[in-house]
Amino acid sequence: MNFYDDMMKRRIQYCAVCEKPRKYVVEDLAVGTRAFCSEKCYAEFAGLPFMGEGYYGLEEYEDE
């Protein structure tokens, strides 16, 4: 595995904000796919107001 593949794998395993294990993976961000441990971290990363868990309707990511 090269550096790029390792970086991409890590990008979807840990939260983009706080590095906790991921719960959600969002693919349609302007910067590409990122993982998040909570909707609070997602909102912070995306520049959205945090409205409580469940507000944005993110679905838990399940490994294939």
N, CA, C and O atoms as a GROMACS GRO file, in nm:
protein
  256
    1MET      N    1   0.085  -0.118   0.000
    1MET     CA    2   0.000   0.000   0.000
    1MET      C    3   0.089   0.124   0.000
    1MET      O    4   0.184   0.134   0.078
    2ASN      N    5   0.059   0.217  -0.087
    2ASN     CA    6   0.139   0.339  -0.092
    2ASN      C    7   0.082   0.447   0.001
    2ASN      O    8  -0.023   0.428   0.062
    3PHE      N    9   0.151   0.556   0.011
    3PHE     CA   10   0.111   0.664   0.102
    3PHE      C   11  -0.028   0.716   0.072
    3PHE      O   12  -0.108   0.738   0.163
    4TYR      N   13  -0.059   0.735  -0.056
    4TYR     CA   14  -0.190   0.788  -0.096
    4TYR      C   15  -0.303   0.694  -0.053
    4TYR      O   16  -0.403   0.740   0.003
    5ASP      N   17  -0.288   0.564  -0.078
    5ASP     CA   18  -0.390   0.468  -0.039
    5ASP      C   19  -0.409   0.465   0.112
    5ASP      O   20  -0.522   0.457   0.161
    6ASP      N   21  -0.300   0.473   0.185
    6ASP     CA   22  -0.306   0.475   0.332
    6ASP      C   23  -0.379   0.599   0.381
    6ASP      O   24  -0.461   0.591   0.473
    7MET      N   25  -0.350   0.713   0.321
    7MET     CA   26  -0.414   0.838   0.358
    7MET      C   27  -0.565   0.831   0.330
    7MET      O   28  -0.645   0.874   0.413
    8MET      N   29  -0.604   0.778   0.215
    8MET     CA   30  -0.746   0.768   0.180
    8MET      C   31  -0.819   0.674   0.273
    8MET      O   32  -0.933   0.702   0.310
    9LYS      N   33  -0.757   0.565   0.311
    9LYS     CA   34  -0.819   0.471   0.404
    9LYS      C   35  -0.840   0.537   0.540
    9LYS      O   36  -0.946   0.522   0.601
   10ARG      N   37  -0.739   0.610   0.587
   10ARG     CA   38  -0.750   0.678   0.716
   10ARG      C   39  -0.858   0.786   0.713
   10ARG      O   40  -0.925   0.810   0.813
   11ARG      N   41  -0.875   0.851   0.598
   11ARG     CA   42  -0.971   0.959   0.584
   11ARG      C   43  -1.114   0.912   0.615
   11ARG      O   44  -1.194   0.990   0.665
   12ILE      N   45  -1.145   0.786   0.586
   12ILE     CA   46  -1.281   0.740   0.612
   12ILE      C   47  -1.291   0.651   0.736
   12ILE      O   48  -1.396   0.592   0.761
   13GLN      N   49  -1.184   0.642   0.814
   13GLN     CA   50  -1.190   0.563   0.937
   13GLN      C   51  -1.196   0.650   1.063
   13GLN      O   52  -1.243   0.604   1.167
   14TYR      N   53  -1.149   0.772   1.053
   14TYR     CA   54  -1.145   0.860   1.170
   14TYR      C   55  -1.209   0.993   1.139
   14TYR      O   56  -1.204   1.040   1.025
   15CYS      N   57  -1.268   1.053   1.238
   15CYS     CA   58  -1.337   1.181   1.225
   15CYS      C   59  -1.242   1.289   1.172
   15CYS      O   60  -1.129   1.303   1.219
   16ALA      N   61  -1.289   1.365   1.075
   16ALA     CA   62  -1.209   1.472   1.014
   16ALA      C   63  -1.185   1.588   1.110
   16ALA      O   64  -1.097   1.670   1.086
   17VAL      N   65  -1.262   1.595   1.217
   17VAL     CA   66  -1.250   1.706   1.312
   17VAL      C   67  -1.172   1.666   1.437
   17VAL      O   68  -1.080   1.737   1.478
   18CYS      N   69  -1.210   1.553   1.497
   18CYS     CA   70  -1.151   1.521   1.629
   18CYS      C   71  -1.074   1.389   1.633
   18CYS      O   72  -1.022   1.352   1.739
   19GLU      N   73  -1.064   1.317   1.520
   19GLU     CA   74  -0.988   1.192   1.510
   19GLU      C   75  -1.046   1.074   1.588
   19GLU      O   76  -0.978   0.973   1.603
   20LYS      N   77  -1.169   1.084   1.638
   20LYS     CA   78  -1.234   0.968   1.700
   20LYS      C   79  -1.277   0.873   1.588
   20LYS      O   80  -1.286   0.914   1.472
   21PRO      N   81  -1.303   0.746   1.621
   21PRO     CA   82  -1.350   0.653   1.518
   21PRO      C   83  -1.477   0.705   1.452
   21PRO      O   84  -1.563   0.763   1.518
   22ARG      N   85  -1.489   0.684   1.322
   22ARG     CA   86  -1.600   0.739   1.246
   22ARG      C   87  -1.731   0.666   1.273
   22ARG      O   88  -1.734   0.547   1.304
   23LYS      N   89  -1.838   0.741   1.259
   23LYS     CA   90  -1.973   0.688   1.268
   23LYS      C   91  -2.046   0.714   1.136
   23LYS      O   92  -2.130   0.635   1.094
   24TYR      N   93  -2.012   0.825   1.072
   24TYR     CA   94  -2.074   0.865   0.946
   24TYR      C   95  -1.967   0.892   0.841
   24TYR      O   96  -1.856   0.933   0.875
   25VAL      N   97  -2.001   0.868   0.714
   25VAL     CA   98  -1.914   0.905   0.603
   25VAL      C   99  -1.999   0.988   0.507
   25VAL      O  100  -2.104   0.944   0.460
   26VAL      N  101  -1.953   1.109   0.479
   26VAL     CA  102  -2.026   1.201   0.390
   26VAL      C  103  -1.943   1.216   0.262
   26VAL      O  104  -1.826   1.253   0.266
   27GLU      N  105  -2.006   1.186   0.150
   27GLU     CA  106  -1.933   1.184   0.023
   27GLU      C  107  -1.949   1.311  -0.060
   27GLU      O  108  -1.869   1.335  -0.150
   28ASP      N  109  -2.049   1.391  -0.032
   28ASP     CA  110  -2.077   1.506  -0.121
   28ASP      C  111  -2.032   1.641  -0.066
   28ASP      O  112  -2.101   1.742  -0.083
   29LEU      N  113  -1.918   1.642   0.000
   29LEU     CA  114  -1.860   1.768   0.047
   29LEU      C  115  -1.775   1.830  -0.063
   29LEU      O  116  -1.727   1.758  -0.151
   30ALA      N  117  -1.757   1.958  -0.060
   30ALA     CA  118  -1.677   2.027  -0.162
   30ALA      C  119  -1.532   1.976  -0.166
   30ALA      O  120  -1.468   1.982  -0.271
   31VAL      N  121  -1.482   1.927  -0.054
   31VAL     CA  122  -1.344   1.879  -0.047
   31VAL      C  123  -1.334   1.728  -0.063
   31VAL      O  124  -1.226   1.671  -0.049
   32GLY      N  125  -1.444   1.664  -0.093
   32GLY     CA  126  -1.445   1.519  -0.111
   32GLY      C  127  -1.499   1.446   0.010
   32GLY      O  128  -1.555   1.507   0.101
   33THR      N  129  -1.482   1.317   0.010
   33THR     CA  130  -1.535   1.230   0.115
   33THR      C  131  -1.462   1.251   0.246
   33THR      O  132  -1.338   1.255   0.250
   34ARG      N  133  -1.538   1.264   0.353
   34ARG     CA  134  -1.482   1.275   0.488
   34ARG      C  135  -1.568   1.196   0.585
   34ARG      O  136  -1.686   1.173   0.560
   35ALA      N  137  -1.508   1.154   0.696
   35ALA     CA  138  -1.578   1.079   0.800
   35ALA      C  139  -1.596   1.167   0.923
   35ALA      O  140  -1.518   1.258   0.948
   36PHE      N  141  -1.702   1.137   0.999
   36PHE     CA  142  -1.732   1.214   1.119
   36PHE      C  143  -1.783   1.122   1.229
   36PHE      O  144  -1.848   1.021   1.201
   37CYS      N  145  -1.754   1.156   1.353
   37CYS     CA  146  -1.799   1.075   1.467
   37CYS      C  147  -1.936   1.119   1.516
   37CYS      O  148  -2.004   1.044   1.587
   38SER      N  149  -1.978   1.239   1.479
   38SER     CA  150  -2.107   1.292   1.525
   38SER      C  151  -2.155   1.398   1.426
   38SER      O  152  -2.079   1.448   1.343
   39GLU      N  153  -2.282   1.431   1.438
   39GLU     CA  154  -2.334   1.538   1.354
   39GLU      C  155  -2.279   1.673   1.400
   39GLU      O  156  -2.275   1.768   1.321
   40LYS      N  157  -2.237   1.682   1.524
   40LYS     CA  158  -2.174   1.805   1.572
   40LYS      C  159  -2.044   1.831   1.496
   40LYS      O  160  -2.018   1.943   1.452
   41CYS      N  161  -1.962   1.727   1.481
   41CYS     CA  162  -1.837   1.742   1.405
   41CYS      C  163  -1.865   1.768   1.258
   41CYS      O  164  -1.796   1.849   1.196
   42TYR      N  165  -1.965   1.703   1.202
   42TYR     CA  166  -2.004   1.728   1.063
   42TYR      C  167  -2.041   1.875   1.043
   42TYR      O  168  -1.993   1.940   0.950
   43ALA      N  169  -2.127   1.927   1.131
   43ALA     CA  170  -2.172   2.066   1.120
   43ALA      C  171  -2.053   2.161   1.132
   43ALA      O  172  -2.044   2.259   1.058
   44GLU      N  173  -1.963   2.134   1.226
   44GLU     CA  174  -1.846   2.220   1.244
   44GLU      C  175  -1.760   2.220   1.118
   44GLU      O  176  -1.717   2.327   1.073
   45PHE      N  177  -1.736   2.104   1.061
   45PHE     CA  178  -1.653   2.093   0.942
   45PHE      C  179  -1.717   2.161   0.821
   45PHE      O  180  -1.648   2.228   0.743
   46ALA      N  181  -1.849   2.145   0.808
   46ALA     CA  182  -1.920   2.200   0.692
   46ALA      C  183  -1.960   2.346   0.709
   46ALA      O  184  -2.013   2.407   0.616
   47GLY      N  185  -1.934   2.404   0.826
   47GLY     CA  186  -1.969   2.544   0.849
   47GLY      C  187  -2.118   2.565   0.869
   47GLY      O  188  -2.172   2.672   0.838
   48LEU      N  189  -2.185   2.463   0.921
   48LEU     CA  190  -2.329   2.470   0.946
   48LEU      C  191  -2.356   2.484   1.095
   48LEU      O  192  -2.271   2.446   1.176
   49PRO      N  193  -2.470   2.536   1.132
   49PRO     CA  194  -2.503   2.543   1.275
   49PRO      C  195  -2.536   2.404   1.328
   49PRO      O  196  -2.599   2.324   1.258
   50PHE      N  197  -2.493   2.375   1.449
   50PHE     CA  198  -2.526   2.246   1.510
   50PHE      C  199  -2.666   2.256   1.568
   50PHE      O  200  -2.693   2.339   1.654
   51MET      N  201  -2.755   2.170   1.519
   51MET     CA  202  -2.895   2.174   1.559
   51MET      C  203  -2.935   2.052   1.641
   51MET      O  204  -3.054   2.029   1.664
   52GLY      N  205  -2.838   1.974   1.685
   52GLY     CA  206  -2.866   1.853   1.762
   52GLY      C  207  -2.844   1.728   1.677
   52GLY      O  208  -2.857   1.731   1.554
   53GLU      N  209  -2.811   1.619   1.744
   53GLU     CA  210  -2.789   1.493   1.674
   53GLU      C  211  -2.919   1.449   1.607
   53GLU      O  212  -3.026   1.457   1.666
   54GLY      N  213  -2.909   1.405   1.485
   54GLY     CA  214  -3.025   1.360   1.409
   54GLY      C  215  -3.084   1.466   1.318
   54GLY      O  216  -3.164   1.433   1.230
   55TYR      N  217  -3.048   1.591   1.337
   55TYR     CA  218  -3.105   1.700   1.258
   55TYR      C  219  -3.072   1.687   1.109
   55TYR      O  220  -3.158   1.708   1.024
   56TYR      N  221  -2.947   1.652   1.078
   56TYR     CA  222  -2.905   1.645   0.938
   56TYR      C  223  -2.936   1.510   0.873
   56TYR      O  224  -2.915   1.494   0.753
   57GLY      N  225  -2.984   1.416   0.949
   57GLY     CA  226  -3.026   1.288   0.894
   57GLY      C  227  -2.916   1.201   0.839
   57GLY      O  228  -2.939   1.123   0.747
   58LEU      N  229  -2.797   1.213   0.895
   58LEU     CA  230  -2.687   1.127   0.850
   58LEU      C  231  -2.715   0.983   0.891
   58LEU      O  232  -2.765   0.957   1.000
   59GLU      N  233  -2.683   0.891   0.802
   59GLU     CA  234  -2.701   0.749   0.830
   59GLU      C  235  -2.568   0.686   0.868
   59GLU      O  236  -2.465   0.716   0.808
   60GLU      N  237  -2.571   0.599   0.969
   60GLU     CA  238  -2.447   0.535   1.012
   60GLU      C  239  -2.384   0.457   0.899
   60GLU      O  240  -2.453   0.388   0.824
   61TYR      N  241  -2.253   0.469   0.888
   61TYR     CA  242  -2.177   0.400   0.784
   61TYR      C  243  -2.151   0.258   0.827
   61TYR      O  244  -2.108   0.233   0.939
   62GLU      N  245  -2.178   0.165   0.738
   62GLU     CA  246  -2.152   0.024   0.767
   62GLU      C  247  -2.048  -0.027   0.669
   62GLU      O  248  -2.058  -0.004   0.548
   63ASP      N  249  -1.948  -0.096   0.721
   63ASP     CA  250  -1.846  -0.154   0.634
   63ASP      C  251  -1.910  -0.257   0.542
   63ASP      O  252  -2.005  -0.326   0.580
   64GLU      N  253  -1.856  -0.266   0.423
   64GLU     CA  254  -1.910  -0.361   0.325
   64GLU      C  255  -1.860  -0.500   0.351
   64GLU      O  256  -1.896  -0.593   0.278
   0.00000   0.00000   0.00000
